[in-house]
Amino acid sequence: MTGDAILAAAAADLWAAHRDRTPIPPLTQRYPSLDVAGAYAVQQVNLRRRLAAGATVVGRKIGLTSAPMQALLGVDEPDYGYVLDGMVITGDTIDAAQFCSPRVEPEVAFLLRSTLRGPDVTVADVRAATEAVAVALEIVDSRIADWTLTLPDTVADNASSGAVILGDWVPYTDDLALPRAAATLRVNDRDVATGTGDAVMGDPAAAVAWLANALADYGAELSAGQFVMSGSFTAAEFVHAGDVASTTVSGLGTVSLTFT
């Protein structure tokens, strides 16, 4: 197969896996030549499909920013994907059956008042461009069977995106001190993980700056009015129908979600 044919075939495989809620073997097993650059091209193919079907991009997500998540998947660098309007949960329940193998993560979302375009975006630039931040519970999901991933596999799969529920937006002021903010992840009545903001590249704002600079390589930017999921404070935890997951981030509050 030619390079373009491999990208098209890999995108079609992931599209079918998402549509049918049926995981597939790792793309890198079937297409050994698929690298990270090719995986981002695959991601864009399926984004165009979703936009053509009427979806709207409302945000971006950064994945694999913390050591626990990188260790979990055996990678050594972050990745990123997109968030569509239909991926933002507006109630307090969600059908677990719409995912393949969901996990939950505690995060902070940044709502941008102005556009960030790399290269050379700094934490100070992120602070100036951010209108507000919010506690977020992200559902990560993998269309790759058993979460048996390499970096190209998760990149192609939109950084293993699933959905997200956001808490109330809080003005982004100096007293929030996000690197020192503490997150607790609960499933049912049990604390399953804790972490602090400095697990996210030293500062969640640094992750947002990293993304703005990474997107510059593709002529893209972080747009005003959209939000950015900055990455998990902890490792992710599996959830199933009947579970109640919640996360609290100090200074930002709590958000909770029931899986039906």
N, C-alpha and C positions, 0 to 999 in steps of 0.2 A: 504494500500500500504506500502511496505517496504521503508526504507530510500533511497536506490538506485533507486527504482522505482519512487519515488517522484521527485528526481533530474532529472531523465531521462524525466519524463513527463513535468516538468516545463521547461526544456531546449527545448523540442519539441514544447511546446506552444509558447515560445518566438521566436523560429526559424520560425514558421509559421506566427507569427505576423509581423516579420521583412520582410519576403518574400512577404507577401500579402499586406503590409502597412495597416494592420487592427489591431487596438489596442484591447487588451484583458483585462478582469477584473484583479485586483491585484492578483498576484500569492499567496500572503499570505491569501487571502480569500479562494482560492481553496485548498491550501496546508498549513494549519495553523501551521504545525510543521516546516516550512522552516525558518531557522535562517540565520544569516549573514554568518557563515562558509559554510552552505549548499548553500547559494546564490553564493558565490565565486566558489564553485564547479560547479554550473549551468553555470556560466560565462565561465568557462574553457571548459565545454562540447561544447558550441557553438563556442568558439575559435578554438578548434580542428576541428570542421566542416569547418570553414572558411579557415583554413590553408590547409586542405585536398583539398579544392576547388581551391587552388592556391594563396591565399592571403599571404601577408608578414607583420609581425609586424614591424612597423617603429617607434613606440613610445608608451608612456603611458599617461594616463590622470588621474588627481586627481579631484575629485568632492567634493562639499559640504565643501569647506575649509573656506568660509566666513560666517559670521553671517547672512547676508541677504539670502543666499542660504539655510542655515540650517533652518532658520525660514520659508522660502517658502515651504519646504518639511517636516517640522516638525521633523527633526532629530538633533542629537547633536554630530555627529562625521563625519569625511571625509570618502570618499570611493574612489575606483580607478577602472580603466578599461584599455583596450588596444586600440591603434590606428593602423589601418591597412593601407596599401598603398592606397587602394581604397577610404579611408576616407579623404585623403588630397586633397583639391581642388586646381587645377593648373590654372584655369582661373579666371574670375571675375563674372561669373554667375553660377547659379545652379537651377535645377528644384525643386521647392518646393514640388511637388507631390511625390518625392522619400522619403519623411519623413511622419511620422504620425501626429506629433504636434510640429513643430520645434520652438525653442527659440534660442536666440543668447546671448553670453556672451563675455566680454572683458577679455583677459588673456595674460600671458607671457609664452612663450615656452622656454625651456632650451635645447640646443643642447650639448650632452655630448661628450667630447673628450676621457674620460676614464670611466671605469665601476665603479658604486657605489653599494656596497654590504653591507647591514647591518649585525648585529646590530651596534648601536653606531655611525652611520653617522651623521655628524654635518653640520651646515651651512658653515663652513670653508671648509669642505670636498666637499660640492656641488660647492662652488666657484672654488676650485682647479680643479674639474673635468669638469667644464663647459667651452666649447669653445666659445659659443655665445648665445645670447638671441634674441627673436623676438616678436613683437606685434602679437597677434593672435585673430581671431574672431572664437570662437567655436560655432558650431550649436549643441545644445543638443536636444535630441528627446527621447520620451518615447513610448515604445510599450505597456505601461500600460494606459488604457483609462483614460482620463481627468487628467492625472498626479496625480492620487490618489495613492500615494506611501507610503510605509514604507521603511526603510533602506534595508531590504532584497530584496524588489521588485526592487529598482534601482540598487543594486549591481548585481543581477542576470541579469539585462538588460544592462550589460556592462557599469554601471554607467551612464545610460541614454545618451550614446554616439550617435552622429550623424555624424558630419564631422567637418573639420577645414580648415581655410585658414590662411596662415602664411605670415607675412611681411618679409622684408629683415633681414638677420641675422646681429646682431651688437655685436662686441666684448664685453664680460662681464667684465667690469672694475669697479673699486670702484666708479668712478664718476657717474655711473648710479643710485646708491642709490635706488634700487627697492622698498624698503618699503615706500619711499616718492614719488614714481612715481604716476602720476595722470592719470586715465583712464576716457575717455568719450565714452559712447555708444550712437550712433545715429541710429534712424530708420526714413528713408525718411529725412525730413528737421527738425527733432525735436530731441533735446538731451533728452534721456529717462532715463539715469542713469549716475552717476559719482561715482568714488571711488578711493582710493589709495591702494598702494601695501600692506600696513600694515593690510588691511582687510583680506589678505590671510595668516592666521596663524602668523601674525606679520611681515612676510617677505616671498615672494614667494619662496625663497631658502629654508626656513624652511619646506614648504610643500613638496619640492622635497626630503629633508632629511627624512621627515616622511614616504614618500612612500618607499624609499630605506630600511628603518627599518621595515616597515610593510611587505614588500615582503620577508624579511629574514625569517619570520615565515613559509613561504612556500618553502624555499630553492631557491628563485628566486632573481634576481638582476636587476638593471637598466643598460642596456648595452651601451657600447661605440658606438657612431655612431647613436644612437636613440635620440629622443627628448622627453621631458616631459612637458605636459600641467599642469601648477602649480595650476590652480583653478581661479575662477572668482573674479574680483575686485568688482562686483556688483551683484544684483539680475538679473535674466535672463528676456528677453523680447520676447514675441511671435512675429513671423513674418509670412507673408503670401505671396502668389504669387503677384508680382507687387511691393513688398517692396525693398528698398535699405538699407542695414544695414552696418554700419561702426564703427570702434573703433580706437581711438587714445590713445597711451600711451606715456607720456612725455619721451623724450630721445630715443624712439624706432620708432616713426612714426605712420602711419595710414594704415589700411587695410580696403577694402570695398568689398561688395558682393551684387549682384543683384539676387533676387529670381524671377524666371520666372514661 
